[in-house]
Amino acid sequence: MKKKIVSYFISFVFMLGISGCASYYKIVDPVSKKVYYSDSVDKKGNGAIQFKDEVSKNKVTLPQSEVMKVTEDQYKAETRPQ
């Protein structure tokens, strides 16, 4: 019985960890002022970043950018189809 409770507890903690790990980003190209949204950003060195734009579904590389974390609600509001 005790083993079952411990295994349920571990499973619960694991599920909480997985669901709480998502991050969402608003990325602005300072040159063109174009705004992108992504759930992951890869740093490439010399300030460059690469990501998949959630709206266009294209892979984008920017030499300069402004990256801001946004809430899941903000992210979904900006990326849902119009």
PAGUZA-886313 format. One record per residue: residue in one letter; chain; y, z, x of N, C-alpha, C, O, CB in turn. Coordinates in steps of 0.001 Angstrom, whole numbers, plus 500000, padded with zeros to 6 digits. Glycine has a CB too. Example, Ala and Ser with C-alpha at 12.3 -4.5 7.8 and 13.67 -1.06 7.14 Angstrom:
<recs>
<rec type="A" mol="A" n_v="494310" n_w="507800" n_u="513190" ca_v="495500" ca_w="507800" ca_u="512300" c_v="496700" c_w="507800" c_u="513200" o_v="496681" o_w="508465" o_u="514236" cb_v="495527" cb_w="509046" cb_u="511308"/>
<rec type="S" mol="A" n_v="497750" n_w="507080" n_u="512850" ca_v="498940" ca_w="507140" ca_u="513670" c_v="500030" c_w="507870" c_u="512900" o_v="501138" o_w="508039" o_u="513409" cb_v="499402" cb_w="505725" cb_u="514084"/>
</recs>
This chain:
<recs>
<rec type="M" mol="A" n_v="498806" n_w="500000" n_u="500827" ca_v="500000" ca_w="500000" ca_u="500000" c_v="501250" c_w="500000" c_u="500866" o_v="502200" o_w="499265" o_u="500597" cb_v="500002" cb_w="501205" cb_u="499062"/>
<rec type="K" mol="A" n_v="501246" n_w="500833" n_u="501914" ca_v="502411" ca_w="500931" ca_u="502783" c_v="502651" c_w="499610" c_u="503517" o_v="503801" o_w="499215" o_u="503711" cb_v="502231" cb_w="502078" cb_u="503791"/>
<rec type="K" mol="A" n_v="501589" n_w="498927" n_u="503925" ca_v="501701" ca_w="497647" ca_u="504614" c_v="502321" c_w="496598" c_u="503701" o_v="503115" o_w="495767" o_u="504142" cb_v="500328" cb_w="497180" cb_u="505105"/>
<rec type="K" mol="A" n_v="501948" n_w="496644" n_u="502418" ca_v="502502" ca_w="495695" ca_u="501457" c_v="504010" c_w="495889" c_u="501302" o_v="504764" o_w="494916" o_u="501280" cb_v="501807" cb_w="495847" cb_u="500098"/>
<rec type="I" mol="A" n_v="504442" n_w="497123" n_u="501198" ca_v="505866" ca_w="497422" ca_u="501056" c_v="506632" c_w="496955" c_u="502286" o_v="507700" o_w="496354" o_u="502168" cb_v="506087" cb_w="498929" cb_u="500831"/>
<rec type="V" mol="A" n_v="506087" n_w="497229" n_u="503461" ca_v="506739" ca_w="496803" ca_u="504706" c_v="506819" c_w="495279" c_u="504767" o_v="507853" o_w="494736" o_u="505158" cb_v="505974" cb_w="497350" cb_u="505940"/>
<rec type="S" mol="A" n_v="505762" n_w="494586" n_u="504391" ca_v="505788" ca_w="493118" ca_u="504441" c_v="506782" c_w="492550" c_u="503426" o_v="507458" o_w="491567" o_u="503725" cb_v="504381" cb_w="492548" cb_u="504176"/>
<rec type="Y" mol="A" n_v="506886" n_w="493141" n_u="502241" ca_v="507887" ca_w="492707" ca_u="501267" c_v="509301" c_w="492934" c_u="501799" o_v="510174" o_w="492081" o_u="501642" cb_v="507697" cb_w="493449" cb_u="499936"/>
<rec type="F" mol="A" n_v="509516" n_w="494066" n_u="502414" ca_v="510825" ca_w="494383" ca_u="502965" c_v="511204" c_w="493382" c_u="504058" o_v="512329" o_w="492882" o_u="504082" cb_v="510842" cb_w="495817" cb_u="503521"/>
<rec type="I" mol="A" n_v="510278" n_w="493094" n_u="504950" ca_v="510543" ca_w="492124" ca_u="506031" c_v="510842" c_w="490748" c_u="505444" o_v="511756" o_w="490066" o_u="505908" cb_v="509334" cb_w="492038" cb_u="507005"/>
<rec type="S" mol="A" n_v="510092" n_w="490337" n_u="504441" ca_v="510337" ca_w="489045" ca_u="503788" c_v="511712" c_w="489002" c_u="503143" o_v="512410" o_w="487992" o_u="503231" cb_v="509264" cb_w="488766" cb_u="502736"/>
<rec type="F" mol="A" n_v="512105" n_w="490089" n_u="502498" ca_v="513411" ca_w="490172" ca_u="501844" c_v="514536" c_w="490055" c_u="502868" o_v="515492" o_w="489309" o_u="502656" cb_v="513540" cb_w="491490" cb_u="501062"/>
<rec type="V" mol="A" n_v="514430" n_w="490782" n_u="503969" ca_v="515450" ca_w="490740" ca_u="505021" c_v="515528" c_w="489339" c_u="505620" o_v="516622" o_w="488837" o_u="505878" cb_v="515144" cb_w="491783" cb_u="506125"/>
<rec type="F" mol="A" n_v="514384" n_w="488710" n_u="505842" ca_v="514344" ca_w="487354" ca_u="506386" c_v="515060" c_w="486374" c_u="505451" o_v="515849" o_w="485548" o_u="505912" cb_v="512884" cb_w="486909" cb_u="506612"/>
<rec type="M" mol="A" n_v="514797" n_w="486457" n_u="504160" ca_v="515436" ca_w="485560" ca_u="503187" c_v="516943" c_w="485787" c_u="503127" o_v="517707" o_w="484831" o_u="502999" cb_v="514824" cb_w="485761" cb_u="501794"/>
<rec type="L" mol="A" n_v="517368" n_w="487021" n_u="503217" ca_v="518806" ca_w="487300" ca_u="503245" c_v="519442" c_w="486686" c_u="504486" o_v="520537" o_w="486128" o_u="504413" cb_v="519066" cb_w="488820" cb_u="503209"/>
<rec type="G" mol="A" n_v="518775" n_w="486785" n_u="505598" ca_v="519284" ca_w="486227" ca_u="506850" c_v="519435" c_w="484724" c_u="506789" o_v="520425" o_w="484174" o_u="507272" cb_v="518376" cb_w="486595" cb_u="507990"/>
<rec type="I" mol="A" n_v="518463" n_w="484060" n_u="506201" ca_v="518518" ca_w="482601" ca_u="506104" c_v="519648" c_w="482163" c_u="505183" o_v="520391" o_w="481240" o_u="505517" cb_v="517179" cb_w="482044" cb_u="505599"/>
<rec type="S" mol="A" n_v="519788" n_w="482797" n_u="504050" ca_v="520798" ca_w="482366" ca_u="503082" c_v="522210" c_w="482709" c_u="503515" o_v="523156" o_w="482058" o_u="503072" cb_v="520523" cb_w="482986" cb_u="501741"/>
<rec type="G" mol="A" n_v="522384" n_w="483704" n_u="504361" ca_v="523718" ca_w="484110" ca_u="504773" c_v="524215" c_w="483464" c_u="506049" o_v="525282" o_w="483831" o_u="506540" cb_v="523751" cb_w="485562" cb_u="504937"/>
<rec type="C" mol="A" n_v="523476" n_w="482514" n_u="506603" ca_v="523820" ca_w="481940" ca_u="507901" c_v="524632" c_w="480656" c_u="507807" o_v="525065" o_w="480144" o_u="508839" cb_v="522574" cb_w="481676" cb_u="508674"/>
<rec type="A" mol="A" n_v="524850" n_w="480131" n_u="506644" ca_v="525553" ca_w="478859" ca_u="506513" c_v="527026" c_w="479017" c_u="506838" o_v="527674" o_w="479979" o_u="506426" cb_v="525384" cb_w="478296" cb_u="505107"/>
<rec type="S" mol="A" n_v="527538" n_w="478052" n_u="507585" ca_v="528964" ca_w="477997" ca_u="507895" c_v="529494" c_w="476648" c_u="507459" o_v="528784" o_w="475643" o_u="507509" cb_v="529229" cb_w="478238" cb_u="509411"/>
<rec type="Y" mol="A" n_v="530735" n_w="476630" n_u="507036" ca_v="531357" ca_w="475404" ca_u="506558" c_v="532700" c_w="475245" c_u="507262" o_v="533420" o_w="476217" o_u="507491" cb_v="531532" cb_w="475424" cb_u="505003"/>
<rec type="Y" mol="A" n_v="533024" n_w="473979" n_u="507604" ca_v="534213" ca_w="473719" ca_u="508403" c_v="535081" c_w="472622" c_u="507800" o_v="534582" o_w="471639" o_u="507253" cb_v="533818" cb_w="473343" cb_u="509812"/>
<rec type="K" mol="A" n_v="536376" n_w="472815" n_u="507914" ca_v="537375" ca_w="471789" ca_u="507623" c_v="537889" c_w="471347" c_u="508983" o_v="538347" o_w="472172" o_u="509774" cb_v="538552" cb_w="472324" cb_u="506671"/>
<rec type="I" mol="A" n_v="537816" n_w="470061" n_u="509256" ca_v="538202" ca_w="469525" ca_u="510553" c_v="539339" c_w="468543" c_u="510340" o_v="539237" o_w="467630" o_u="509520" cb_v="536998" cb_w="468845" cb_u="511270"/>
<rec type="V" mol="A" n_v="540424" n_w="468731" n_u="511081" ca_v="541585" ca_w="467858" ca_u="510959" c_v="541791" c_w="467122" c_u="512279" o_v="541831" o_w="467734" o_u="513346" cb_v="542858" cb_w="468667" cb_u="510569"/>
<rec type="D" mol="A" n_v="541922" n_w="465797" n_u="512190" ca_v="542283" ca_w="464986" ca_u="513348" c_v="543802" c_w="465083" c_u="513481" o_v="544517" o_w="464587" o_u="512610" cb_v="541795" cb_w="463475" cb_u="513194"/>
<rec type="P" mol="A" n_v="544321" n_w="465709" n_u="514551" ca_v="545769" ca_w="465913" ca_u="514665" c_v="546563" c_w="464619" c_u="514842" o_v="547768" o_w="464602" o_u="514591" cb_v="546057" cb_w="466824" cb_u="515820"/>
<rec type="V" mol="A" n_v="545917" n_w="463550" n_u="515264" ca_v="546610" ca_w="462276" ca_u="515449" c_v="546780" c_w="461551" c_u="514117" o_v="547895" o_w="461178" o_u="513751" cb_v="545843" cb_w="461388" cb_u="516441"/>
<rec type="S" mol="A" n_v="545674" n_w="461350" n_u="513387" ca_v="545729" ca_w="460606" ca_u="512123" c_v="545954" c_w="461499" c_u="510912" o_v="546266" o_w="461009" o_u="509826" cb_v="544456" cb_w="459827" cb_u="511934"/>
<rec type="K" mol="A" n_v="545797" n_w="462807" n_u="511094" ca_v="545895" ca_w="463795" ca_u="510004" c_v="544766" c_w="463651" c_u="508987" o_v="544840" o_w="464220" o_u="507898" cb_v="547239" cb_w="463657" cb_u="509293"/>
<rec type="K" mol="A" n_v="543725" n_w="462900" n_u="509328" ca_v="542566" ca_w="462757" ca_u="508440" c_v="541798" c_w="464077" c_u="508415" o_v="541664" o_w="464747" o_u="509439" cb_v="541638" cb_w="461580" cb_u="508905"/>
<rec type="V" mol="A" n_v="541297" n_w="464442" n_u="507236" ca_v="540569" ca_w="465696" ca_u="507044" c_v="539094" c_w="465382" c_u="506803" o_v="538753" o_w="464494" o_u="506021" cb_v="541165" cb_w="466514" cb_u="505854"/>
<rec type="Y" mol="A" n_v="538236" n_w="466120" n_u="507482" ca_v="536796" ca_w="465987" ca_u="507350" c_v="536217" c_w="467347" c_u="506972" o_v="536841" o_w="468384" o_u="507193" cb_v="536158" cb_w="465448" cb_u="508666"/>
<rec type="Y" mol="A" n_v="535005" n_w="467325" n_u="506394" ca_v="534277" ca_w="468555" ca_u="506089" c_v="532859" c_w="468420" c_u="506621" o_v="532227" o_w="467373" o_u="506481" cb_v="534273" cb_w="468849" cb_u="504556"/>
<rec type="S" mol="A" n_v="532366" n_w="469495" n_u="507234" ca_v="531016" ca_w="469483" ca_u="507791" c_v="530441" c_w="470892" c_u="507769" o_v="531173" o_w="471878" o_u="507690" cb_v="531017" cb_w="468918" cb_u="509232"/>
<rec type="D" mol="A" n_v="529110" n_w="470967" n_u="507840" ca_v="528477" ca_w="472282" ca_u="507916" c_v="527985" c_w="472587" c_u="509326" o_v="527352" o_w="473617" o_u="509558" cb_v="527316" cb_w="472365" cb_u="506933"/>
<rec type="S" mol="A" n_v="528277" n_w="471687" n_u="510271" ca_v="527966" ca_w="471968" ca_u="511669" c_v="528886" c_w="471143" c_u="512569" o_v="529254" o_w="470013" o_u="512246" cb_v="526472" cb_w="471660" cb_u="511978"/>
<rec type="V" mol="A" n_v="529241" n_w="471735" n_u="513693" ca_v="530121" ca_w="471084" ca_u="514662" c_v="529508" c_w="471282" c_u="516043" o_v="529192" o_w="472406" o_u="516436" cb_v="531587" cb_w="471661" cb_u="514597"/>
<rec type="D" mol="A" n_v="529343" n_w="470187" n_u="516774" ca_v="528800" ca_w="470247" ca_u="518133" c_v="529928" c_w="470009" c_u="519131" o_v="530626" o_w="468998" o_u="519053" cb_v="527658" cb_w="469200" cb_u="518329"/>
<rec type="K" mol="A" n_v="530106" n_w="470936" n_u="520064" ca_v="531102" ca_w="470775" ca_u="521115" c_v="530521" c_w="469871" c_u="522190" o_v="529386" o_w="470068" o_u="522623" cb_v="531529" cb_w="472152" cb_u="521710"/>
<rec type="K" mol="A" n_v="531297" n_w="468879" n_u="522623" ca_v="530818" ca_w="467901" ca_u="523596" c_v="531491" c_w="468036" c_u="524961" o_v="531151" o_w="467275" o_u="525867" cb_v="531037" cb_w="466508" cb_u="523066"/>
<rec type="G" mol="A" n_v="532416" n_w="468955" n_u="525151" ca_v="533104" ca_w="469120" ca_u="526430" c_v="534481" c_w="468491" c_u="526401" o_v="534739" o_w="467568" o_u="525628" cb_v="532284" cb_w="468517" cb_u="527557"/>
<rec type="N" mol="A" n_v="535366" n_w="468997" n_u="527253" ca_v="536761" ca_w="468525" ca_u="527314" c_v="537459" c_w="468590" c_u="525960" o_v="538391" o_w="467825" o_u="525713" cb_v="536806" cb_w="467096" cb_u="527835"/>
<rec type="G" mol="A" n_v="537026" n_w="469488" n_u="525080" ca_v="537660" ca_w="469649" ca_u="523777" c_v="537144" c_w="468712" c_u="522705" o_v="537539" o_w="468835" o_u="521546" cb_v="539111" cb_w="469458" cb_u="523913"/>
<rec type="A" mol="A" n_v="536272" n_w="467779" n_u="523054" ca_v="535733" ca_w="466829" ca_u="522077" c_v="534666" c_w="467510" c_u="521223" o_v="533953" o_w="468401" o_u="521685" cb_v="535144" cb_w="465582" cb_u="522789"/>
<rec type="I" mol="A" n_v="534571" n_w="467073" n_u="519969" ca_v="533541" ca_w="467573" ca_u="519061" c_v="532872" c_w="466406" c_u="518366" o_v="533429" o_w="465311" o_u="518283" cb_v="534137" cb_w="468552" cb_u="518025"/>
<rec type="Q" mol="A" n_v="531669" n_w="466652" n_u="517865" ca_v="530937" ca_w="465658" ca_u="517093" c_v="530345" c_w="466353" c_u="515870" o_v="529890" o_w="467494" o_u="515951" cb_v="529821" cb_w="464973" cb_u="517954"/>
<rec type="F" mol="A" n_v="530357" n_w="465653" n_u="514741" ca_v="529851" ca_w="466234" ca_u="513495" c_v="529529" c_w="465116" c_u="512516" o_v="529917" o_w="463966" o_u="512720" cb_v="530880" cb_w="467222" cb_u="512878"/>
<rec type="K" mol="A" n_v="528820" n_w="465462" n_u="511455" ca_v="528562" ca_w="464529" ca_u="510361" c_v="529521" c_w="464873" c_u="509236" o_v="529496" o_w="465982" o_u="508701" cb_v="527066" cb_w="464594" cb_u="509879"/>
<rec type="D" mol="A" n_v="530366" n_w="463915" n_u="508880" ca_v="531310" ca_w="464117" ca_u="507782" c_v="530539" c_w="464125" c_u="506468" o_v="529827" o_w="463170" o_u="506156" cb_v="532414" cb_w="463012" cb_u="507773"/>
<rec type="E" mol="A" n_v="530681" n_w="465200" n_u="505702" ca_v="529928" ca_w="465357" ca_u="504462" c_v="530374" c_w="464370" c_u="503393" o_v="529567" o_w="463997" o_u="502542" cb_v="530070" cb_w="466773" cb_u="503944"/>
<rec type="V" mol="A" n_v="531621" n_w="463937" n_u="503406" ca_v="532119" ca_w="463020" ca_u="502378" c_v="531634" c_w="461593" c_u="502639" o_v="531057" o_w="460964" o_u="501752" cb_v="533659" cb_w="463056" cb_u="502325"/>
<rec type="S" mol="A" n_v="531864" n_w="461077" n_u="503853" ca_v="531492" ca_w="459691" ca_u="504168" c_v="530062" c_w="459555" c_u="504666" o_v="529516" o_w="458452" o_u="504689" cb_v="532431" cb_w="459133" cb_u="505202"/>
<rec type="K" mol="A" n_v="529442" n_w="460678" n_u="505069" ca_v="528087" ca_w="460707" ca_u="505644" c_v="528028" c_w="460030" c_u="507018" o_v="526938" o_w="459714" o_u="507496" cb_v="527100" cb_w="460024" cb_u="504692"/>
<rec type="N" mol="A" n_v="529175" n_w="459802" n_u="507658" ca_v="529224" ca_w="459193" ca_u="508980" c_v="529261" c_w="460255" c_u="510069" o_v="529779" o_w="461354" o_u="509869" cb_v="530438" cb_w="458275" cb_u="509099"/>
<rec type="K" mol="A" n_v="528702" n_w="459907" n_u="511223" ca_v="528816" ca_w="460759" ca_u="512399" c_v="530178" c_w="460466" c_u="513027" o_v="530529" o_w="459310" o_u="513263" cb_v="527633" cb_w="460509" cb_u="513424"/>
<rec type="V" mol="A" n_v="530934" n_w="461522" n_u="513290" ca_v="532298" ca_w="461376" ca_u="513798" c_v="532428" c_w="462122" c_u="515123" o_v="531916" o_w="463231" o_u="515273" cb_v="533335" cb_w="461904" cb_u="512766"/>
<rec type="T" mol="A" n_v="533116" n_w="461506" n_u="516079" ca_v="533442" ca_w="462157" ca_u="517345" c_v="534954" c_w="462139" c_u="517494" o_v="535580" o_w="461084" o_u="517394" cb_v="532740" cb_w="461449" cb_u="518560"/>
<rec type="L" mol="A" n_v="535540" n_w="463302" n_u="517732" ca_v="536988" ca_w="463412" ca_u="517906" c_v="537296" c_w="464024" c_u="519266" o_v="536713" o_w="465046" o_u="519628" cb_v="537618" cb_w="464261" cb_u="516773"/>
<rec type="P" mol="A" n_v="538212" n_w="463409" n_u="520030" ca_v="538582" ca_w="463981" ca_u="521330" c_v="539425" c_w="465246" c_u="521182" o_v="539390" o_w="466128" o_u="522041" cb_v="539344" cb_w="462951" cb_u="522156"/>
<rec type="Q" mol="A" n_v="540181" n_w="465328" n_u="520090" ca_v="540996" ca_w="466509" ca_u="519773" c_v="540803" c_w="466810" c_u="518299" o_v="540590" o_w="465901" o_u="517497" cb_v="542523" cb_w="466281" cb_u="520114"/>
<rec type="S" mol="A" n_v="540876" n_w="468081" n_u="517944" ca_v="540700" ca_w="468423" ca_u="516535" c_v="541183" c_w="469835" c_u="516267" o_v="541354" o_w="470642" o_u="517180" cb_v="539234" cb_w="468278" cb_u="516120"/>
<rec type="E" mol="A" n_v="541394" n_w="470106" n_u="515003" ca_v="541676" ca_w="471450" ca_u="514519" c_v="540514" c_w="471813" c_u="513600" o_v="540316" o_w="471177" o_u="512565" cb_v="543082" cb_w="471539" cb_u="513771"/>
<rec type="V" mol="A" n_v="539749" n_w="472829" n_u="513975" ca_v="538560" ca_w="473228" ca_u="513211" c_v="538823" c_w="474582" c_u="512572" o_v="539197" o_w="475540" o_u="513249" cb_v="537287" cb_w="473281" cb_u="514122"/>
<rec type="M" mol="A" n_v="538623" n_w="474650" n_u="511258" ca_v="538823" ca_w="475897" ca_u="510520" c_v="537589" c_w="476182" c_u="509686" o_v="537039" o_w="475272" o_u="509065" cb_v="540088" cb_w="475823" cb_u="509623"/>
<rec type="K" mol="A" n_v="537148" n_w="477430" n_u="509662" ca_v="536059" ca_w="477822" ca_u="508767" c_v="536621" c_w="477906" c_u="507351" o_v="537739" o_w="478375" o_u="507136" cb_v="535417" cb_w="479191" cb_u="509207"/>
<rec type="V" mol="A" n_v="535824" n_w="477444" n_u="506391" ca_v="536204" ca_w="477538" ca_u="504982" c_v="535055" c_w="478192" c_u="504222" o_v="533933" o_w="478277" o_u="504722" cb_v="536547" cb_w="476125" cb_u="504385"/>
<rec type="T" mol="A" n_v="535344" n_w="478645" n_u="503026" ca_v="534305" ca_w="479262" ca_u="502201" c_v="533393" c_w="478184" c_u="501613" o_v="533743" o_w="477005" o_u="501585" cb_v="534937" cb_w="480112" cb_u="501069"/>
<rec type="E" mol="A" n_v="532240" n_w="478602" n_u="501153" ca_v="531311" ca_w="477666" ca_u="500524" c_v="531942" c_w="477018" c_u="499299" o_v="531740" o_w="475830" o_u="499050" cb_v="530011" cb_w="478379" cb_u="500133"/>
<rec type="D" mol="A" n_v="532707" n_w="477795" n_u="498531" ca_v="533365" ca_w="477250" ca_u="497337" c_v="534382" c_w="476169" c_u="497703" o_v="534437" o_w="475127" o_u="497049" cb_v="534057" cb_w="478372" cb_u="496553"/>
<rec type="Q" mol="A" n_v="535187" n_w="476408" n_u="498741" ca_v="536159" ca_w="475406" ca_u="499186" c_v="535439" c_w="474139" c_u="499657" o_v="535837" o_w="473023" o_u="499323" cb_v="537049" cb_w="475975" cb_u="500322"/>
<rec type="Y" mol="A" n_v="534379" n_w="474331" n_u="500433" ca_v="533603" ca_w="473221" ca_u="500956" c_v="533034" c_w="472360" c_u="499823" o_v="533154" o_w="471135" o_u="499834" cb_v="532475" cb_w="473741" cb_u="501844"/>
<rec type="K" mol="A" n_v="532415" n_w="473026" n_u="498855" ca_v="531809" ca_w="472293" ca_u="497735" c_v="532854" c_w="471590" c_u="496883" o_v="532613" o_w="470485" o_u="496396" cb_v="530995" cb_w="473240" cb_u="496866"/>
<rec type="A" mol="A" n_v="534020" n_w="472221" n_u="496695" ca_v="535073" ca_w="471611" ca_u="495909" c_v="535586" c_w="470323" c_u="496557" o_v="535924" o_w="469371" o_u="495853" cb_v="536214" cb_w="472594" cb_u="495720"/>
<rec type="E" mol="A" n_v="535646" n_w="470283" n_u="497870" ca_v="536172" ca_w="469129" ca_u="498584" c_v="535130" c_w="468044" c_u="498848" o_v="535496" o_w="466892" o_u="499081" cb_v="536760" cb_w="469576" cb_u="499880"/>
<rec type="T" mol="A" n_v="533858" n_w="468381" n_u="498817" ca_v="532828" ca_w="467412" ca_u="499173" c_v="532047" c_w="466875" c_u="497980" o_v="531238" o_w="465961" o_u="498143" cb_v="531881" cb_w="468030" cb_u="500140"/>
<rec type="R" mol="A" n_v="532266" n_w="467412" n_u="496803" ca_v="531515" ca_w="466905" ca_u="495668" c_v="532082" c_w="465528" c_u="495262" o_v="533279" o_w="465280" o_u="495410" cb_v="531574" cb_w="467913" cb_u="494473"/>
<rec type="P" mol="A" n_v="531228" n_w="464652" n_u="494759" ca_v="531676" ca_w="463308" ca_u="494359" c_v="532725" c_w="463384" c_u="493260" o_v="532645" o_w="464222" o_u="492361" cb_v="530485" cb_w="462461" cb_u="493886"/>
<rec type="Q" mol="A" n_v="533691" n_w="462511" n_u="493345" ca_v="534789" ca_w="462484" ca_u="492366" c_v="534398" c_w="461714" c_u="491132" o_v="535198" o_w="461588" o_u="490204" cb_v="536044" cb_w="461872" cb_u="492975"/>
</recs>
